[in-house]
């Protein structure tokens, strides 16, 4: 992914909603840089994976996706590994595989069905 492709959205924990308006995000980022740490706790930055789902929607860290392979269909959370790669995590929090490998190389069909903040019930066992 090139720098010009870099994208993210912000989850506002206080308002319980995503912020993806560029102007609003830049104002928030300025506030975070110049503010006390208590404001920082109100926001979570969710990175774009560089991958689109089957409907053309950007897949972000924290999204819940329905993934189909030729042999299986499952729900998974998109997580970021400590080394910076994105992977799929099962309902039981097990590692499924690299998002890029499964979607790009193996041709898994992936669709966003929610996210961990607005639809946490989708990941309950």
SEDO-625669 format. One line per field, with one value per residue: residue number from 0; residue in one letter; x, y negated, z of N, C-alpha, C, O in turn. Coordinates in pm, whole numbers. Atoms other than C-alpha are relative to their C-alpha. Layout:
N
i	[NUM;...]
aa	[A;...]
n_east	[X;...]
n_north	[Y;...]
n_up	[Z;...]
ca_east	[X;...]
ca_north	[Y;...]
ca_up	[Z;...]
c_east	[X;...]
c_north	[Y;...]
c_up	[Z;...]
o_east	[X;...]
o_north	[Y;...]
o_up	[Z;...]
This chain:
125
i	[0;1;2;3;4;5;6;7;8;9;10;11;12;13;14;15;16;17;18;19;20;21;22;23;24;25;26;27;28;29;30;31;32;33;34;35;36;37;38;39;40;41;42;43;44;45;46;47;48;49;50;51;52;53;54;55;56;57;58;59;60;61;62;63;64;65;66;67;68;69;70;71;72;73;74;75;76;77;78;79;80;81;82;83;84;85;86;87;88;89;90;91;92;93;94;95;96;97;98;99;100;101;102;103;104;105;106;107;108;109;110;111;112;113;114;115;116;117;118;119;120;121;122;123;124]
aa	[X;X;X;X;X;X;X;X;X;X;X;X;X;X;X;X;X;X;X;X;X;X;X;X;X;X;X;X;X;X;X;X;X;X;X;X;X;X;X;X;X;X;X;X;X;X;X;X;X;X;X;X;X;X;X;X;X;X;X;X;X;X;X;X;X;X;X;X;X;X;X;X;X;X;X;X;X;X;X;X;X;X;X;X;X;X;X;X;X;X;X;X;X;X;X;X;X;X;X;X;X;X;X;X;X;X;X;X;X;X;X;X;X;X;X;X;X;X;X;X;X;X;X;X;X]
n_east	[85;-75;41;123;111;19;130;43;119;-14;115;15;56;98;123;31;17;-120;-22;-85;-5;-140;-14;22;-114;-117;23;-20;-143;-63;38;-72;-142;-16;87;-34;17;136;71;-53;72;131;-11;-79;-28;14;-69;50;-86;-43;81;144;82;59;89;-80;-17;-131;-3;-81;-26;119;119;37;23;45;-98;32;-101;67;29;46;54;-15;-9;-129;-35;-126;-89;-134;-104;-100;-99;60;79;140;37;136;7;129;83;-68;-123;-109;-56;47;-98;-28;109;-47;-21;128;84;-70;-65;87;127;116;101;13;101;14;137;9;-128;-5;62;144;61;-82;73;-33;-116;26;4]
n_north	[117;125;98;69;-91;-13;48;-46;63;15;-36;89;-83;77;14;-133;2;17;129;-19;126;43;125;-29;-77;87;79;-89;-30;120;3;-106;37;112;-12;-91;-140;-51;7;-106;-123;3;-31;-115;7;-129;10;-69;-113;6;-99;26;-121;-34;109;121;77;-14;-83;62;-71;1;-43;-141;-41;-136;-46;-129;-68;-110;-110;45;135;33;140;28;139;43;48;36;-74;89;32;93;-62;-23;-141;-33;-62;-69;34;-48;80;-74;51;-74;17;134;55;19;-132;-69;71;23;-119;-118;35;-7;101;66;105;63;-12;82;31;-42;98;12;-133;-99;-126;-88;-83;-85;-145]
n_up	[0;8;-100;40;-23;-145;-44;-131;-56;-146;-82;-114;-106;-76;81;54;145;81;65;117;71;-1;-73;-141;-48;-17;-121;-114;-12;-58;-141;-70;-11;-92;-116;-109;37;-19;128;85;-33;64;142;46;143;68;128;118;33;140;72;11;-4;129;39;23;-124;-62;-120;-104;-126;-84;74;-7;137;33;96;62;81;69;-93;-131;-16;-141;-39;-63;-28;59;-106;44;-72;-60;103;94;106;-34;4;-41;-133;-14;-115;-121;-4;61;125;117;106;50;81;138;60;22;96;127;57;-2;63;-89;23;-129;-5;-131;-52;-120;-63;-141;-89;23;14;-71;-13;112;-34;-116;31]
ca_east	[0;131;118;-152;-367;-339;-680;-839;-1154;-1200;-1435;-1559;-1610;-1803;-2056;-2049;-2008;-1749;-1606;-1481;-1531;-1186;-1238;-1371;-1086;-822;-982;-985;-622;-519;-714;-549;-201;-260;-476;-460;-458;-821;-947;-723;-911;-1232;-1099;-976;-807;-902;-671;-782;-644;-594;-857;-1217;-1497;-1705;-1934;-1647;-1649;-1317;-1232;-1103;-948;-1236;-1477;-1664;-1664;-1845;-1590;-1656;-1403;-1475;-1498;-1625;-1817;-1739;-1758;-1437;-1305;-1035;-746;-399;-99;173;398;153;-19;-395;-544;-879;-969;-1245;-1532;-1323;-1033;-824;-598;-756;-506;-361;-634;-427;-332;-687;-857;-595;-410;-672;-969;-1190;-1513;-1536;-1827;-1846;-2149;-2072;-1802;-1691;-1841;-2186;-2245;-2048;-2323;-2211;-1898;-2067;-2024]
ca_north	[0;-344;-639;-809;-499;-529;-565;-529;-605;-703;-540;-797;-599;-881;-932;-565;-637;-630;-951;-936;-1295;-1424;-1776;-1647;-1398;-1667;-1881;-1584;-1499;-1859;-1845;-1515;-1650;-1959;-1816;-1625;-1246;-1211;-1317;-1062;-783;-891;-792;-473;-490;-202;-149;-58;279;178;435;394;640;798;489;241;124;59;320;162;302;400;488;816;1000;1299;1499;1779;2021;2311;2534;2317;2007;1825;1492;1326;1004;812;757;613;823;674;684;467;720;768;1107;1274;1376;1630;1591;1789;1543;1797;1693;1791;1647;1342;1122;1036;1399;1533;1263;1185;1517;1776;1586;1596;1402;1143;916;665;742;515;405;478;158;147;522;709;972;1108;1250;1419;1798]
ca_up	[0;-91;147;-60;-3;377;542;882;1074;1437;1688;1940;2260;2426;2142;2035;1664;1387;1249;893;778;681;818;1148;1180;1126;1398;1636;1559;1636;1962;2056;1990;2203;2480;2802;2797;2913;2569;2398;2577;2399;2055;1888;1549;1318;1020;669;560;197;96;-22;47;-231;-235;-277;88;261;525;848;1163;1392;1112;1134;805;662;470;224;87;-146;164;449;558;881;1065;1177;1324;1138;1381;1357;1458;1677;1369;1176;951;939;1014;1071;1426;1498;1745;1994;1935;1745;1458;1125;880;711;563;255;194;234;27;-238;-282;-186;-330;-21;-73;206;305;591;809;1105;1345;1700;1842;1684;1643;1914;1935;1597;1761;2055;2059]
c_east	[89;-54;-129;-124;-34;-135;-31;-133;18;-131;0;-69;-105;-134;-46;-31;134;2;89;2;141;21;-14;118;121;-16;24;148;75;-31;77;146;20;-79;56;-34;-143;-82;45;-76;-138;3;87;18;-4;58;-71;100;60;-81;-146;-76;-66;-96;74;18;139;-11;98;26;-126;-129;-25;-40;-54;90;-37;120;-73;-49;-73;-61;8;-2;133;15;133;83;135;101;102;109;-57;-79;-143;-31;-145;4;-140;-78;67;139;123;43;-51;102;15;-113;43;16;-134;-83;68;51;-94;-139;-122;-92;-33;-101;-7;-146;-20;138;-9;-69;-152;-72;79;-69;31;115;-23;-13;-133]
c_north	[-123;-98;-71;88;16;-60;58;-64;-2;40;-92;79;-73;-9;132;-5;-19;-139;29;-123;-58;-128;19;76;-90;-89;84;28;-119;-9;104;-36;-106;13;93;143;51;-5;113;131;7;45;122;-12;141;-13;76;108;-8;94;-43;132;22;-107;-131;-88;25;84;-63;97;-11;35;148;39;142;44;138;49;110;109;-42;-139;-33;-152;-20;-150;-30;-63;-36;71;-99;-39;-87;60;23;148;17;79;60;-50;41;-63;76;-68;86;-7;-144;-46;-11;134;66;-66;-11;129;120;-27;15;-118;-64;-114;-55;14;-82;-36;28;-97;-3;134;107;136;98;95;89;145;60]
c_up	[0;103;-39;16;148;39;138;33;151;67;121;110;82;-74;-60;-150;-69;-61;-120;-91;14;80;150;60;21;122;125;21;60;148;80;23;108;129;106;-41;18;-128;-91;24;-65;-146;-26;-150;-57;-141;-111;-39;-139;-88;2;11;-137;-53;-24;122;58;128;99;115;85;-74;24;-142;-8;-115;-52;-79;-76;96;127;-9;148;20;70;22;-67;112;-59;91;54;-100;-111;-114;48;-13;43;130;16;121;131;16;-51;-130;-115;-112;-40;-91;-146;-70;-33;-109;-137;-64;-9;-57;88;-29;135;-8;142;44;127;50;149;95;-13;-6;74;13;-114;31;121;-43;40]
o_east	[187;-167;-212;-237;-132;-171;21;-177;102;-238;97;-189;-195;-239;-158;-133;230;-101;200;55;189;116;63;160;191;83;86;197;165;57;121;201;121;-96;162;-107;-178;-170;-36;-96;-198;-103;191;-80;63;9;-133;221;155;-53;-194;-26;-41;-129;11;66;189;-101;216;-48;-183;-233;68;-125;-24;97;-68;180;-193;-136;-123;-39;-34;20;181;-47;224;41;167;90;117;177;13;-128;-168;17;-207;84;-240;-27;51;218;236;-37;-35;136;-64;-153;-31;-25;-152;-145;8;29;-91;-217;-232;-46;-79;-99;-15;-237;-131;237;-118;-105;-223;-194;108;-2;11;130;68;-76;-155]
o_north	[-130;-84;-98;37;82;-169;163;-157;71;-5;-96;108;-11;11;141;49;-70;-195;80;-118;-78;-137;-37;49;-76;-117;36;25;-101;-41;77;-8;-105;-86;154;165;153;79;168;208;115;58;140;-24;232;-93;180;84;64;108;-100;237;-54;-107;-234;-200;138;63;-82;194;-120;53;224;-25;228;-22;229;-24;130;189;43;-211;47;-228;68;-231;53;-161;0;65;-209;-140;-121;-14;37;216;-75;171;-7;-127;-26;-18;39;-131;208;94;-230;27;31;150;117;3;21;153;193;65;37;-230;6;-193;21;-20;-89;-25;47;-58;-9;140;211;238;218;199;160;176;180]
o_up	[75;150;47;13;183;-6;176;-34;205;29;197;101;138;-13;-111;-195;-11;-96;-104;-202;125;157;228;172;121;190;220;134;142;229;192;129;178;201;91;-137;-42;-147;-166;-70;-70;-209;38;-224;-6;-221;-88;-35;-171;-207;100;-29;-231;-171;-47;109;55;209;67;134;96;-11;50;-204;75;-219;25;-157;-55;60;200;-106;232;-74;142;-46;-66;174;-172;213;1;-82;-206;-199;168;-104;97;145;-10;202;233;99;-19;-198;-112;-174;0;-182;-236;-185;-144;-190;-239;-183;-108;-77;38;-50;226;-102;239;-31;179;-22;203;206;87;9;15;28;-98;-32;164;-145;21]
